[in-house]
Amino acid sequence: MFPEYRDLISRLKTEDAHFSRLFQRHNELDHQIHNMETGVTPADSVTIDTLKREKLLLKDRLYAVLKKADAEV
């Protein structure tokens, strides 16, 4: 996710608690969705779609933080 911001992501994960929480939650959702889609964890399509929407919202928020931090550098 966002390979052009790899260094900035690493920095923000240690320096910005809010960014770190968003990033961690995004990764948790990614893992959860993967397990549901592969049948490891049972789930219906509505649940998966809801989690995917939450994950996309988090991705948008992460990107906004990255853009702002990149502009400040």
C-alpha positions in Angstrom: 0.0 0.0 0.0 1.4 3.4 -1.1 4.9 2.2 -2.1 5.9 5.8 -2.9 5.4 6.6 0.8 7.3 3.6 2.2 9.8 5.7 4.2 7.2 8.2 5.4 4.9 5.3 6.5 7.7 3.8 8.6 8.4 7.2 10.2 4.8 8.0 10.9 4.1 4.5 12.4 6.7 5.4 15.1 6.0 9.1 15.5 2.3 9.5 15.0 0.1 7.4 17.3 -3.1 8.2 15.3 -1.5 7.1 12.1 -0.1 4.0 13.7 -3.6 3.0 15.0 -5.2 3.6 11.6 -2.4 1.6 9.9 -2.8 -1.3 12.4 -6.6 -1.4 12.1 -6.2 -1.4 8.3 -3.9 -4.4 8.5 -6.2 -6.2 10.9 -9.1 -5.7 8.5 -7.0 -6.9 5.6 -6.2 -10.1 7.5 -9.8 -10.6 8.6 -11.2 -10.1 5.1 -8.6 -12.5 3.7 -9.5 -15.2 6.2 -13.2 -14.7 5.4 -12.8 -14.9 1.7 -10.6 -18.0 1.9 -13.0 -19.8 4.2 -10.8 -19.8 7.2 -13.3 -17.7 9.1 -17.0 -18.2 8.3 -18.8 -15.0 7.1 -21.5 -13.9 4.8 -21.0 -11.5 1.9 -22.7 -8.6 3.7 -20.1 -8.9 6.6 -17.2 -9.0 4.1 -18.6 -6.0 2.2 -19.0 -4.0 5.4 -15.4 -4.8 6.4 -14.1 -3.9 2.9 -15.8 -0.5 3.2 -14.3 0.2 6.5 -10.9 -0.8 5.2 -11.3 1.5 2.2 -12.3 4.4 4.5 -9.2 3.8 6.6 -7.1 3.7 3.4 -8.5 7.1 2.4 -7.7 8.5 5.9 -4.2 7.0 5.8 -3.6 8.6 2.4 -4.8 12.0 3.6 -2.4 11.8 6.6 0.5 10.8 4.2 -0.3 13.6 1.8 -0.3 16.2 4.6 2.9 14.9 6.2 4.6 14.8 2.8 3.6 18.4 2.1 5.1 19.5 5.4 8.5 18.0 4.6 
